[in-house]
Every structure is written in structure tokens, then in C-alpha cells.
């Protein structure tokens, strides 16, 4: 009787052993949901085949030395995050592409002397450690900014097809970096809507096989940037980007299902330091506006999965976390002012394909 019972136990152990080994394998590959990771691990990429995408409105050229108030903290942040693709907003000056290229090569030097790639349109810059093809974009909305000496300024977006190495799954990544008009007035909303309509038309044309710049079917698409999703104003400009529902069809053409499967795009919705408590991406306590999630990273979730996501907030990180990443507590502040964050960096790690991460 005892031997029979022991035999059943050993047989059950043999049945469970492969499942245990498989679960250990998945864990070692980093197939964990962001909220299950210890805080100290939340900032590190969990798998070599994840594409790390970063978006940040840095405010009026603040990252450029010697006078930019963020030129030192920007270096620490990009080294700590170590992104593959970056979308910056509010970078606008003569020689921008060359200067940003030199800045990234100095802060995050790549192997074998390879240079970072930079593409800029309006005040948006796309930066990639991998080659970028089909570099383009559009000056969507004229909006002179006379106080900055920019009478010919336009709000617009930069776009490019990032040529990913094979380790990422054999697909490329199409990225649109945009800065949509701020404000809650009727004119502000109308300008944002024009920008969103323009971006949706752009993506619709990209998917048209008859167009010269068409992208392959099921190419992953990411739209990122300071979308100015102002909570006190109409959400329609943001909803247009998610759903493909164009407001001005006479000018920009018909609606269409913007994801490859005909559904809406997904919002990565990163939280502060991956702790799922705070989600705002802009804060200025000197102004009468509540902190808000103005910036977004949205994507085709039919062909992309989120592995990790966070809004970097050094002000709430532990001393151990800061030391681990080489950051300083005040790095996300604008000019060291504890009441003025301006925009915070958003980070999302993507896996190509639809992957279960629960």
C-alpha cells in the first residue's frame, strides 16, 4: 500500500516537472507583467528582444549645452533608460539634426563607432540607434510663435520606418512623433483636431499599397509625443488618433480602422516608475492646472505587445534606485525647481507580435 502511494507521488512529480521548468524559462526570459516586477527592476529591460521607446517634451531646447537647464540631466536620463527609439518635442534650432546626433553619440555611444540616427520635422525629433528609412512627416498647422522668433513655425510630426535587427522578430517599426497644439480654447481644440486628422490620413496612405511610401502589411505602428490630451477640453482629437475617426472628412478623407485588424489603437498608459499609482506626464505647481497625462504612446496592439511601461519620476525614487541608474533626485525637474516638472519622460518596452504577459 505504501509503495503504491509513493509511486503515485513520483508519477505526479514527473508530470509537474516540465511545467515547472517551463515557468522558470518564461521567468528568465522576462515574460512578466510590469506590475509584478520589484520596483528596483522596473526600469530595466527584461528581454533582449524588446524595443524600448521613449517620448519626452523637453521644453524649448533645454537639453542643449551650455545654457540649456536640462543638458546635464538629459544625459543621465538617456543613459539610464538606454532607449532604442526616442521622440523629442520642443527641439527647434538651426543645425538641430547634427547637434542632436553629436549629443546622443556623446551621452550613449554605440558599439563599433555606429552613430545615432536623427530625423526632425517642426519641433519634433525622431532619434534611433538603428537605421531609419522613409523619413518624412508633415507641417500640419501653421502657428507663428513670435516670442521665440519663429514667424514661420508649424505644428507637425516626424515619421520614419525604423529598420530593426532580426533579433526583434523580423519586422520593422513605423514611428510617428508629434507635438499637438496645447490649450483648452475652441481654437486650440480645432488645431489639435486638424493635426490628428492629418496623422490619420498619413497612416491611411501608408497602408495603401498603391502609394510609393506604403508600408508592408502588419508593420507595427507607434504614435507618440505630447498629444496635449487636455482633460478640460474635448477628447475628440485624441479619440481620432485612437480610432481613425476623422472629423473633417472633406479635407482629410474617410475614416478607417486604424489598426491592422480594423480596431482602435491601444494606449500604453505608463505609470510613475511602473507602480500604477500616478499617471500624469505634466506638472507645474506654479500654474492653476492639475497634473495631467498630456503625453501618450499609442500603438497597433494587433501586432505589438507591451512588456514594460513607466513614466520616469526621479523625485519619488529611492536612493538605491537612483544610484543603480546613475540618476539624481532632481533630474526630472525643470531647472531644479521642485514645483515645476514640465513634462516627464515616458518609456515603453514593446515585443513584436501578440504575446501573453499576464
C-alpha positions, -999 to +999 in steps of 0.1 A: +000+000+000+028+024+009+047+016-023+016+023-044+011+057-027+048+066-033+046+055-069+016+079-074+036+107-058+066+102-080+044+099-111+027+132-102+061+149-097+072+137-132+041+153-146+046+186-129+084+189-135+081+200-172+056+227-162+079+240-135+109+241-159+088+259-185+076+285-159+112+291-149+122+296-185+094+322-191+105+340-160+141+341-171+130+355-205+113+383-187+078+374-196+064+392-166+038+419-163+052+453-153+032+455-121+047+421-109+083+434-111+100+446-079+104+484-081+142+482-085+137+460-116+110+481-132+134+504-150+155+476-166+146+460-199+135+424-192+144+407-225+169+413-253+141+413-280+122+442-265+122+475-284+125+504-259+107+535-270+109+569-252+090+601-256+097+634-239+088+671-244+120+687-231+107+723-233+123+748-256+157+734-264+165+728-227+188+698-234+215+716-253+247+728-237+259+751-224+229+771-214+200+745-215+188+738-180+184+701-187+216+695-206+232+675-178+201+657-165+192+648-201+225+629-204+219+610-172+183+601-182+191+588-216+220+567-203+197+553-176+168+545-199+190+534-228+162+536-254+163+523-289+140+550-303+133+584-289+107+610-298+115+645-286+093+676-287+102+713-284+136+709-301+139+736-327+172+754-337+195+757-367+216+726-372+193+705-350+200+671-366+238+675-364+237+688-329+213+660-316+234+634-333+265+646-316+247+649-283+234+613-284+268+599-296+284+616-266+258+606-240+252+570-252+280+559-276+270+529-297+292+499-304+317+498-334+315+536-338+279+535-352+262+568-350+227+576-337+202+585-365+182+617-362+152+629-383+134+662-375+102+679-386+089+711-370+098+708-333+098+670-333+129+648-335+130+611-340+162+595-328+171+559-334+200+536-327+190+517-358+188+530-394+156+549-404+141+546-438+112+565-453+120+596-432+091+620-437+064+639-419+042+669-424+040+706-413+003+702-404-008+735-388+008+770-392+012+787-359+037+816-357+055+818-323+067+854-324+081+855-288+106+828-299+114+845-332+096+818-352+071+835-375+071+805-398+066+778-372+042+749-378+029+722-355+035+689-372+050+655-369+081+635-379+078+599-391+101+571-402+104+534-406+129+520-381+149+491-396+150+467-366+176+439-364+165+403-368+166+397-330+134+418-327+114+393-347+120+402-383+096+432-386+103+469-388+087+496-367+069+527-381+070+556-356+052+590-357+064+616-333+041+646-328+035+677-308-001+687-309-013+722-300-018+730-263-047+748-246-084+743-239-099+771-261-120+763-291-093+773-315-068+751-297-090+721-300-097+728-336-059+730-343-053+697-324-081+681-344-065+692-377-033+676-366-050+644-356-069+642-388-037+648-408-019+620-389-047+595-395-048+604-432-010+599-433-013+564-418-042+555-441-020+564-471+009+544-456-013+513-457-024+519-493-003+495-514-006+518-544+013+546-526+051+550-532+058+551-494+034+523-485+045+500-456+042+462-455+010+447-441+011+442-403+041+466-398+039+477-362+030+514-358+036+537-328+024+573-324+040+591-295+045+626-282+030+655-264-006+650-277-019+676-253-047+654-241-062+683-221-087+669-196-108+701-195-112+702-233-127+679-259-111+645-262-120+641-298-086+649-312-071+621-291-101+598-299-094+604-336-058+591-333-071+560-314-100+551-337-093+566-371-125+587-369-116+618-389-136+649-381-130+668-414-136+641-440-140+666-468-103+677-463-087+646-449-107+618-464-128+590-449-125+573-416-108+539-413-100+512-388-065+524-379-051+492-365-044+463-390-073+443-376-097+472-380-099+480-343-086+511-323-051+517-313-041+510-277-028+534-252+003+521-233-008+542-203+025+541-183+025+549-146+051+567-125+080+543-121+057+514-130+040+515-097+005+520-111-005+548-087+002+581-106-002+585-144+003+622-151+030+633-176+030+671-170+030+690-137+036+727-128+025+736-093+030+773-101+001+773-126-036+767-119-038+734-137-038+700-123-012+675-133-023+657-164-015+628-188-009+651-217+017+628-234+009+594-248+024+564-265-003+546-286+003+516-308-012+488-330-019+462-304-028+437-331+009+433-338+026+447-307+026+439-270+037+459-241+062+443-219+071+472-196+060+508-193+067+537-170+068+575-166+102+583-151+099+603-119+132+606-101+115+626-073+098+595-060+126+570-065+146+556-036+183+564-031+191+528-041+172+531-074+188+565-082+223+551-075+216+520-096+206+541-126+231+569-121+204+595-117+199+624-093+167+631-074+160+664-092+167+651-127+131+653-139+126+688-126+128+718-149+158+739-138+158+722-104+125+739-094+107+715-071+073+729-082+080+728-119+083+694-136+070+704-170+068+671-190+082+638-178+098+611-199+076+582-210+091+547-217+075+516-232+091+483-240+074+465-269+075+429-280+067+424-317+037+402-320+008+394-297+024+380-265+007+369-233+024+387-204+000+380-176 
